[in-house]
Amino acid sequence: MRLLPPAATSTVRLAVADFVHEWRVSACLVLALAAVLAPLLVLFGLKSGIVTTMRDRLLADPRNLEVMIVGSYRLEPSWFAALHSLPETGFLMPRTRSLAASLDLIGDNGRSLAGAEMVPSALGDPLLRTLAPPGGQDRILLSHSAAQQLGIRADASVTALVSRTLGGERQVRRLPLKVVGILPEAAFGRDAAFVSLDLLVATEDYRDGRDTPMAMAERPFSSARLFARSLDGVAILADRLRAQGMEVRTRADDIELVKAVDRTLGFIFAMVAGLAVGGYLLSLAASLWANVDRKRRELALMRLVGFPPLASLAFPAIQAGLIALSGATLSAGLAFGVAYVVNVSLAANLNREEFVCLLRAADLAIASGATLTLALIASTLGGYRAARIDPAESLRDI
């Protein structure tokens, strides 16, 4: 069973044979394409690598995703439900009043820490990274600075002192707690104890003298810990909260810098690519037109022996495809080589798995597909010229 009709198979075979026979001309066209495409791939790789590295460095610090709510408000459960349902929300945790969210800690070694900040945490907390969140009211995680001041490590025991003044009498409750983990120094810079929401709420209720705790589903909170799912979501969440009259702070300047670099490099790449590709396509179209003119007698003979007009149209298109695929393959090899040299040369300034020039297989596939498509478009001029050749021209030189 034939996959192609005989005329189509013969046309492909003749076009390939002619491409190989005139290898000097073919090599010049392939090298010309590589001279245009390889620098574009390197430029795109630099854009991709620089922007990706900058974004990865921002994402490596989850605090860049935080939307910090300044001040105290009355946030109802419906407010939390609406904010949690947004696709931009990555992590959301209620917070009590800041005055009620502190405790004094005493280690088994007798060292103490006064006024440690209580930070509510749960599964998915970006600051915890690989650490498991504290579960229940008897477990906590300590920030690096808090652990240093107490002189303790993970799995140690501490006693928390929660004080209140009730009826003119100062009262203190002692809570035995297990330190289940210590955060890295870069994750949180202040003296803090990461606790479950249940412990934070119980502490506030105790200080308020509330004998009957309010149900969690009905309880309003004064603030929240909020992290966006991505860098792009930070501004969206911040604008939403500002529209509600809330004051928020973000690291928007650092995020905007990455976006500005991305836009600038993208514009430069588009301008350079447009000029270079446009010039090469005109050159390729002219070369294929000239090639058709040089082979007018041969193409006319093909028509005379029974090849359909479509064969003459396909002849330059097949050769354009061979040029595109050969040039794209050579360009990819050259671009990968340059990218390797650039990354190795600047490795001292990079962290592990960071790149200055980043070329992905998907990017190369798209570039090759676009090159092939544009080459076929450029071949239409020569194909149109070939299709209009009169078969009788092959008899004039006999």
C-alpha positions, -999 to +999 in steps of 0.1 A: +000+000+000+015+033-011+015+062+014+020+087-014+011+087-051+039+079-075+042+115-086+046+128-051+072+102-042+092+110-073+090+147-066+103+143-031+131+121-044+141+145-071+140+175-048+162+157-022+186+145-049+189+180-064+195+194-028+223+169-023+238+174-058+241+211-054+255+207-019+276+239-021+245+261-027+225+241-001+253+244+025+254+282+019+217+285+025+218+263+056+248+282+071+230+315+063+200+303+083+222+291+112+239+324+112+205+341+118+188+315+140+217+305+164+222+341+178+184+344+182+183+311+202+212+323+224+194+357+229+162+339+238+181+316+261+197+346+279+163+362+283+148+330+296+177+322+318+180+356+334+143+360+340+139+325+353+168+328+377+155+361+390+120+346+395+134+315+411+154+336+436+123+356+445+103+323+449+131+309+470+122+334+497+085+328+504+082+362+521+081+377+486+047+361+482+034+375+514+007+402+515+011+417+550-021+432+565-013+463+586-036+471+616-065+454+632-099+448+616-130+427+622-127+399+597-157+376+596-157+339+586-173+350+553-144+373+545-119+344+550-141+321+529-143+346+500-105+353+501-097+316+503-117+308+472-097+331+450-072+313+426-045+338+436-046+328+473-019+303+482-021+303+520-045+320+544-045+318+582-065+339+607-046+360+633-057+373+667-049+407+681-012+414+682-013+423+719-028+388+727-004+370+704+027+367+725+040+345+753+071+341+775+091+310+771+114+292+796+137+263+785+146+233+806+180+248+809+166+278+828+171+303+799+141+325+791+127+346+763+101+373+770+074+384+746+079+359+718+055+365+689+029+338+683+025+330+646-004+308+636+006+281+612-009+251+594-003+227+566+009+246+535+026+274+554+053+287+529+076+297+557+078+261+571+092+247+538+098+210+546+089+212+583+057+198+595+033+223+611+026+222+648-005+202+656-025+205+688-020+229+717+011+212+731+035+216+701+054+246+687+081+255+662+106+282+670+123+307+649+161+305+646+167+336+668+142+324+695+159+290+697+193+306+700+182+328+728+167+298+746+197+277+738+177+247+727+173+224+697+144+205+682+127+179+704+134+200+735+107+210+760+098+245+770+073+261+793+051+289+781+038+315+805+005+332+795-005+360+819-036+381+823-051+405+848-086+396+859-105+414+886-074+433+895-054+401+901-025+391+879-028+354+869-003+332+850-009+299+833+020+276+826+018+255+794+043+227+788+052+226+751+072+204+728+095+221+703+090+200+671+112+220+648+133+251+643+129+274+613+160+284+592+173+319+600+163+331+565+127+321+569+118+344+599+140+370+614+121+378+647+117+359+679+086+338+673+068+306+681+048+291+653+017+275+669-016+260+659-046+282+655-063+264+684-034+274+708-035+310+696-072+313+700-071+296+734-045+321+745-066+350+734-097+336+751-077+332+784-064+367+783-099+381+776-113+361+805-137+343+782-149+312+800-169+298+771-148+300+739-166+312+708-171+286+680-143+288+654-169+290+626-185+321+641-154+338+654-142+371+639-104+377+637-085+410+637-060+401+610-046+373+588-015+358+573-018+358+536+005+345+509-002+345+471+001+314+450+024+331+426+043+363+421+017+376+397-010+370+424+006+393+450-005+426+433-040+412+426-046+402+463-031+435+475-054+456+452-084+436+464-076+443+501-069+479+494-102+482+477-118+471+510-100+499+528-073+478+543-036+488+545-012+462+531+025+459+524+042+437+498+076+434+482+060+447+450+092+466+439+113+434+437+085+416+418+080+446+394+118+446+387+116+410+374+086+419+352+103+450+339+134+429+329+111+403+313+093+430+293+125+448+282+143+417+271+111+404+254+109+437+234+146+436+224+142+400+214+111+407+193+128+436+175+160+417+167+141+386+158+118+405+135+146+422+116+168+391+114+140+367+104+124+391+080+157+397+062+165+360+060+131+351+046+134+377+019+169+363+011+156+327+011+126+336-011+150+353-036+174+323-035+145+298-042+132+321-070+167+322-086+170+284-082+138+279-101+150+302-128+182+282-131+162+250-134+135+261-157+144+235-183+145+207-158+112+217-142+096+221-176+108+186-185+092+172-154+059+187-165+064+173-201+069+138-188+036+139-168+043+155-135+013+176-124+016+214-118+015+207-080+049+189-083+065+221-096+050+240-067+062+214-042+098+212-055+110+245-040+089+238-009+106+205-002+140+221-006+130+250+017+119+224+043+153+206+040+171+240+045+149+248+075+154+215+093+191+214+086+196+250+097+175+245+128+195+214+138+228+232+133+215+263+151+204+242+181+238+226+184+256+259+182+232+275+207+236+247+232+273+250+229+273+287+235+248+283+264+271+257+280+301+280+278+282+310+292+268+290+321+301+274+330+319+307+327+295+324+352+289+294+374+307+311+403+279+337+404+251+312+403+234+289+428+229+253+420+204+247+392+205+283+381+213+294+345+222+326+327+213+310+294+185+285+295+173+266+264+145+241+268+136+213+244+101+227+241+116+261+231+138+245+204+108+225+191+087+257+188+116+275+171+121+246+146+084+245+138+083+282+133+114+281+111+099+253+090+066+272+086+083+305+076+106+287+052+076+270+035+059+304+033+090+319+017+091+290-008+057+300-022+073+327-044+095+302-061+067+276-062+045+301-080+072+308-104+078+271-110+041+263-115+039+289-143+067+273-164+054+261-198+063+224-204+072+233-240+102+252-227+120+219-223+119+214-262+134+248-271+170+239-264+168+205-282 
